[in-house]
Amino acid sequence: MVKKNPGKLFEEDIKRSVPEDCFIYRFKDGTANFSGSRNENVRFQAKNICDFMIMTIENLILLELKSHAGIRISFDCIRENQIKQMSEIDHPKIKTYFLFNFRDMEKTFAIEAKKIKGYMETSDRKSFPFTWCEENGIDVLGTKNRTRWRYDLKRFFEEVEGSYE
């Protein structure tokens, strides 16, 4: 049996945790080929804004998921286009968040893209420490059933929608 990447397991757990009255879409990852003018294969990497787009009753929520062992998440794990595009969105019904999953701590935080960008621009660090995420993020509550997680995204969505009234 092939063991799955912990990041992919986190994605699956998030997807399974989305309430039934919401629409969820997972942007496609990976590379694609196309024929160039000389019949040569040219490779490129899709540069999606985020991992998931979720439509709740009130808002469109864009989520980029990061799952890491340890007590910090490196700036290097965030692509430049993601932080730029997500932090520039300025619409009252579109919310942009990074979900940081600290596997060793068994904690997950949702942090607004603008806060992430601000920290990256002003900090002398090269990573997001657990304590900063705890102080600046929304605790996304989860329940572990043996080996897999179920997250209370309904509560998270309600908190996001209530904080912008």
Backbone as numpy.savetxt, mean C-alpha at the origin, in Angstrom:
# Nx Ny Nz CAx CAy CAz Cx Cy Cz
5.64 -28.32 -1.84 4.80 -27.14 -1.84 5.69 -25.89 -1.84
5.41 -24.98 -2.75 6.19 -23.76 -2.87 5.68 -22.73 -1.86
6.61 -22.16 -1.10 6.24 -21.16 -0.11 6.09 -19.81 -0.80
4.98 -19.13 -0.52 4.70 -17.84 -1.15 5.48 -16.71 -0.48
5.79 -15.72 -1.28 6.41 -14.49 -0.83 5.51 -13.83 0.23
6.07 -13.41 1.39 5.24 -12.79 2.43 4.49 -11.54 1.95
5.08 -10.80 1.02 4.40 -9.63 0.47 3.14 -10.02 -0.31
3.23 -11.11 -1.07 2.06 -11.59 -1.83 0.99 -12.13 -0.88
1.41 -12.78 0.21 0.43 -13.24 1.20 -0.29 -12.06 1.84
0.46 -10.99 2.14 -0.14 -9.77 2.69 -1.17 -9.20 1.71
-0.81 -9.14 0.43 -1.75 -8.66 -0.59 -3.02 -9.50 -0.61
-2.86 -10.82 -0.58 -4.03 -11.71 -0.59 -4.90 -11.47 0.64
-4.27 -11.31 1.80 -5.02 -11.07 3.03 -5.79 -9.75 2.96
-5.17 -8.72 2.41 -5.85 -7.43 2.27 -7.04 -7.58 1.31
-6.80 -8.21 0.18 -7.87 -8.40 -0.81 -9.06 -9.15 -0.21
-8.79 -10.20 0.56 -9.87 -10.98 1.20 -10.57 -10.20 2.30
-9.93 -9.15 2.80 -10.48 -8.37 3.91 -11.36 -7.21 3.46
-11.40 -6.93 2.17 -12.21 -5.81 1.67 -13.69 -6.16 1.82
-14.47 -5.25 2.43 -15.90 -5.51 2.60 -16.60 -5.77 1.26
-17.65 -6.58 1.31 -18.36 -6.97 0.09 -19.01 -5.80 -0.64
-19.33 -4.72 0.05 -19.98 -3.60 -0.61 -18.98 -2.65 -1.28
-17.72 -3.05 -1.35 -16.68 -2.25 -1.99 -16.21 -2.94 -3.27
-15.73 -2.15 -4.19 -15.11 -2.66 -5.41 -13.60 -2.59 -5.23
-12.89 -3.66 -5.59 -11.44 -3.66 -5.47 -10.84 -4.07 -6.81
-9.76 -3.39 -7.17 -9.03 -3.72 -8.38 -7.55 -3.76 -8.07
-6.88 -4.84 -8.48 -5.43 -4.99 -8.30 -4.77 -4.63 -9.61
-3.95 -3.57 -9.60 -3.21 -3.20 -10.80 -2.23 -4.31 -11.14
-2.04 -4.55 -12.41 -1.14 -5.61 -12.87 0.31 -5.20 -12.66
1.12 -6.13 -12.17 2.55 -5.93 -12.02 3.26 -6.62 -13.16
4.55 -6.44 -13.19 5.37 -7.25 -14.07 5.81 -6.54 -15.32
6.47 -7.32 -16.15 7.04 -6.79 -17.38 6.21 -7.26 -18.56
6.40 -6.59 -19.66 5.72 -6.98 -20.90 6.70 -6.81 -22.05
6.47 -7.53 -23.11 7.29 -7.42 -24.31 6.47 -6.81 -25.43
7.15 -6.11 -26.31 6.51 -5.69 -27.55 7.59 -5.66 -28.61
7.17 -5.74 -29.87 8.15 -5.76 -30.96 8.55 -4.34 -31.31
9.84 -4.13 -31.38 10.37 -2.83 -31.78 10.40 -2.72 -33.28
10.91 -1.62 -33.79 10.93 -1.38 -35.23 11.85 -2.36 -35.96
12.79 -2.96 -35.24 13.71 -3.92 -35.86 13.38 -5.35 -35.44
12.16 -5.59 -35.03 11.73 -6.91 -34.56 12.54 -7.40 -33.36
13.04 -6.47 -32.58 13.75 -6.83 -31.36 12.78 -6.75 -30.19
12.97 -7.62 -29.23 12.14 -7.54 -28.02 12.65 -6.42 -27.15
11.74 -5.59 -26.71 12.07 -4.50 -25.80 11.31 -4.74 -24.52
12.00 -4.68 -23.40 11.36 -4.92 -22.12 11.11 -3.60 -21.41
10.00 -3.54 -20.73 9.73 -2.40 -19.88 8.96 -2.87 -18.66
9.04 -2.09 -17.61 8.36 -2.41 -16.36 7.17 -1.48 -16.20
6.01 -2.05 -15.91 4.84 -1.24 -15.63 5.12 -0.37 -14.42
4.72 0.89 -14.48 4.95 1.80 -13.36 3.60 2.27 -12.83
2.92 1.35 -12.17 1.61 1.65 -11.61 1.73 2.62 -10.45
0.67 3.40 -10.27 0.63 4.34 -9.17 0.60 3.63 -7.82
-0.02 2.45 -7.77 -0.14 1.72 -6.50 -0.55 0.28 -6.77
-0.76 -0.49 -5.71 -1.16 -1.88 -5.84 -2.67 -2.04 -6.04
-3.46 -1.34 -5.21 -4.91 -1.53 -5.21 -5.67 -0.22 -5.33
-6.80 -0.32 -6.00 -7.78 0.75 -6.07 -9.06 0.16 -5.46
-9.58 0.83 -4.44 -10.79 0.34 -3.77 -11.83 1.45 -3.76
-13.01 1.13 -4.25 -14.12 2.08 -4.24 -15.05 1.72 -3.09
-15.14 2.63 -2.11 -16.07 2.44 -1.01 -17.36 3.19 -1.38
-18.31 3.25 -0.48 -19.54 4.02 -0.73 -19.21 5.49 -0.93
-18.21 6.00 -0.20 -17.89 7.43 -0.19 -16.68 7.84 -1.01
-15.66 7.00 -1.10 -14.37 7.42 -1.65 -13.72 6.38 -2.54
-12.76 6.86 -3.31 -11.83 6.00 -4.02 -10.56 6.00 -3.18
-10.10 4.82 -2.79 -8.92 4.71 -1.95 -7.84 3.96 -2.73
-6.68 4.60 -2.84 -5.53 3.99 -3.50 -4.58 3.51 -2.43
-4.17 2.24 -2.53 -3.29 1.64 -1.52 -2.05 1.04 -2.17
-0.91 1.38 -1.61 0.35 0.73 -1.96 0.76 -0.06 -0.73
0.98 -1.37 -0.89 1.28 -2.25 0.23 2.77 -2.54 0.33
3.28 -2.48 1.55 4.67 -2.82 1.83 4.69 -3.71 3.07
5.29 -4.89 2.94 5.38 -5.82 4.06 6.85 -6.14 4.30
7.31 -5.92 5.53 8.72 -6.10 5.85 8.92 -6.73 7.21
10.02 -7.46 7.34 10.45 -7.97 8.64 11.26 -6.84 9.29
11.36 -6.87 10.60 12.16 -5.86 11.29 11.33 -4.69 11.78
12.03 -3.64 12.21 11.35 -2.49 12.84 11.50 -1.21 12.02
11.83 -1.35 10.74 11.90 -0.18 9.87 11.64 -0.62 8.43
11.18 0.35 7.64 10.93 0.10 6.22 11.75 1.12 5.44
12.61 0.63 4.58 13.54 1.47 3.83 12.81 2.34 2.81
13.32 3.57 2.64 12.80 4.46 1.60 12.94 3.80 0.22
13.95 2.95 0.06 14.22 2.32 -1.23 13.08 1.45 -1.73
12.19 1.03 -0.83 11.10 0.15 -1.26 9.96 0.93 -1.94
10.02 2.25 -1.90 8.98 3.06 -2.52 9.53 3.64 -3.83
8.85 3.33 -4.92 9.28 3.86 -6.22 8.96 5.35 -6.31
9.83 6.07 -6.96 9.70 7.53 -7.08 8.37 7.94 -7.70
7.94 7.22 -8.76 6.68 7.58 -9.41 5.49 7.39 -8.46
5.56 6.40 -7.56 4.45 6.15 -6.65 4.29 7.29 -5.66
5.37 7.69 -5.03 5.27 8.76 -4.03 4.88 10.07 -4.69
5.41 10.33 -5.87 5.10 11.57 -6.59 3.62 11.60 -6.98
3.17 10.56 -7.67 1.80 10.54 -8.17 0.77 10.50 -7.04
1.01 9.65 -6.04 0.02 9.52 -4.97 -0.05 10.78 -4.11
1.08 11.42 -3.85 1.07 12.61 -2.99 0.53 13.85 -3.71
0.50 13.83 -5.02 0.00 14.99 -5.77 -1.51 14.98 -5.96
-2.15 13.88 -5.67 -3.60 13.82 -5.84 -4.26 14.74 -4.82
-5.08 15.63 -5.31 -5.75 16.60 -4.45 -7.23 16.63 -4.82
-7.94 15.64 -4.34 -9.37 15.52 -4.61 -10.05 15.05 -3.33
-11.14 15.68 -2.94 -11.76 15.33 -1.65 -12.29 13.89 -1.56
-12.49 13.24 -2.68 -13.04 11.88 -2.67 -12.01 10.81 -3.03
-10.74 11.20 -3.19 -9.69 10.24 -3.47 -8.68 10.28 -2.33
-8.48 9.16 -1.69 -7.57 9.04 -0.54 -6.41 8.13 -0.94
-5.19 8.55 -0.62 -4.01 7.78 -1.01 -3.22 7.38 0.24
-2.97 6.09 0.37 -2.29 5.55 1.56 -1.26 4.50 1.19
-0.22 4.44 2.01 0.71 3.34 2.01 0.34 2.48 3.21
0.21 1.17 3.00 -0.03 0.24 4.10 1.29 -0.43 4.43
1.82 -0.11 5.60 3.09 -0.69 6.06 2.79 -1.82 7.03
3.18 -3.02 6.63 2.99 -4.21 7.45 4.34 -4.61 8.04
4.43 -4.51 9.37 5.63 -4.94 10.10 5.38 -6.36 10.57
5.85 -7.32 9.78 5.55 -8.73 10.06 6.03 -9.17 11.44
7.24 -8.80 11.82 7.79 -9.24 13.11 7.00 -8.67 14.28
6.45 -7.48 14.11 5.69 -6.81 15.16 4.20 -7.18 15.10
3.80 -7.82 13.99 2.40 -8.15 13.74 1.51 -6.92 13.84
1.96 -5.83 13.19 1.22 -4.56 13.18 1.22 -4.01 11.76
0.12 -3.35 11.41 -0.03 -2.73 10.10 -0.55 -1.32 10.28
0.05 -0.38 9.56 -0.35 1.02 9.65 -0.62 1.56 8.26
-1.66 2.39 8.15 -1.98 3.11 6.93 -1.51 4.54 7.12
-0.67 5.02 6.21 -0.13 6.36 6.32 -0.38 7.10 5.01
-0.91 8.30 5.13 -1.21 9.10 3.95 0.05 9.34 3.12
-0.12 9.29 1.81 1.01 9.48 0.90 1.70 10.82 1.12
0.94 11.87 1.41 1.56 13.19 1.64 2.44 13.19 2.89
2.05 12.45 3.92 2.88 12.34 5.12 4.16 11.56 4.82
4.02 10.51 4.02 5.19 9.72 3.63 6.18 10.60 2.87
5.68 11.35 1.91 6.55 12.22 1.11 7.22 13.27 1.99
6.45 13.90 2.87 7.00 14.91 3.76 8.11 14.37 4.64
7.92 13.17 5.16 8.94 12.56 6.01 10.21 12.26 5.20
10.01 11.73 4.00 11.17 11.41 3.16 11.98 12.67 2.81
11.29 13.77 2.62 11.97 15.02 2.24 12.64 15.73 3.41
12.16 15.52 4.63 12.69 16.27 5.77 13.53 15.46 6.74
13.47 14.15 6.66 14.19 13.31 7.62 15.64 13.12 7.19
16.51 12.98 8.17 17.89 12.64 7.86 18.07 11.11 7.84
17.01 10.39 8.04 17.03 8.92 8.00 16.81 8.44 6.55
16.98 7.15 6.36 16.73 6.51 5.06 15.67 5.42 5.16
14.91 5.48 6.29 13.87 4.48 6.49 12.78 5.05 7.40
11.64 4.37 7.39 10.52 4.72 8.26 10.60 3.81 9.48
10.90 4.36 10.67 10.93 3.52 11.86 9.51 3.15 12.32
9.41 2.02 12.95 8.13 1.54 13.47 7.45 2.62 14.33
8.21 3.26 15.21 7.62 4.26 16.12 7.03 5.44 15.36
7.68 5.87 14.27 7.14 6.97 13.46 5.83 6.54 12.82
5.79 5.32 12.30 4.56 4.80 11.68 3.43 4.70 12.70
3.77 4.27 13.90 2.80 4.15 14.98 2.21 5.52 15.34
3.06 6.55 15.34 2.64 7.91 15.70 1.90 8.63 14.57
2.18 8.30 13.33 1.65 9.04 12.19 0.65 8.29 11.34
0.44 7.02 11.65 -0.45 6.22 10.83 -1.73 5.83 11.55
-2.60 5.23 10.80 -3.83 4.65 11.33 -3.54 3.17 11.55
-3.78 2.69 12.75 -3.58 1.28 13.07 -4.66 0.47 12.36
-4.25 -0.37 11.42 -5.19 -1.23 10.71 -5.25 -2.54 11.48
-6.32 -2.70 12.22 -6.45 -3.86 13.10 -6.59 -5.14 12.29
-5.94 -6.18 12.78 -6.01 -7.47 12.11 -6.14 -8.59 13.11
-6.71 -9.69 12.66 -6.86 -10.90 13.46 -6.16 -12.02 12.73
-5.31 -12.73 13.46 -4.57 -13.83 12.85 -5.32 -15.13 13.10
-5.69 -15.80 12.01 -6.33 -17.11 12.08 -5.29 -18.14 11.66
-4.68 -18.78 12.61 -3.56 -19.70 12.41 -2.39 -18.99 11.74
-2.35 -18.97 10.40 -1.21 -18.38 9.70 -1.57 -17.17 8.86
-2.84 -16.97 8.58 -3.27 -15.88 7.70 -4.02 -14.82 8.49
-4.05 -13.61 7.92 -4.64 -12.46 8.60 -5.94 -12.03 7.95
-6.83 -11.50 8.77 -8.05 -10.83 8.30 -8.01 -9.44 8.91
-8.05 -8.42 8.05 -7.93 -7.03 8.51 -9.30 -6.36 8.56
-9.48 -5.50 9.53 -10.74 -4.77 9.68 -10.70 -3.52 8.80
-10.81 -3.76 7.49 -10.76 -2.64 6.55 -12.02 -1.79 6.60
-13.14 -2.38 7.00 -14.37 -1.60 7.15 -14.16 -0.49 8.17
-13.55 -0.80 9.29 -13.25 0.21 10.32 -12.27 1.25 9.78
-11.23 0.79 9.07 -10.25 1.70 8.49 -10.92 2.65 7.50
-11.76 2.13 6.61 -12.44 2.99 5.64 -13.34 4.01 6.34
-14.05 3.56 7.37 -14.91 4.50 8.13 -14.07 5.59 8.79
-12.91 5.22 9.32 -12.02 6.21 9.94 -11.50 7.22 8.92
-11.13 6.73 7.74 -10.66 7.61 6.67 -11.78 8.56 6.23
-12.95 8.03 6.07 -14.07 8.87 5.60 -14.50 9.86 6.68
-14.42 9.48 7.94 -14.81 10.37 9.02 -13.80 11.47 9.27
-12.53 11.22 8.93 -11.49 12.21 9.20 -11.46 13.34 8.20
-12.26 13.26 7.15 -12.24 14.30 6.13 -13.54 15.08 6.06
-14.39 14.96 7.05 -15.66 15.67 7.02 -15.49 17.12 7.41
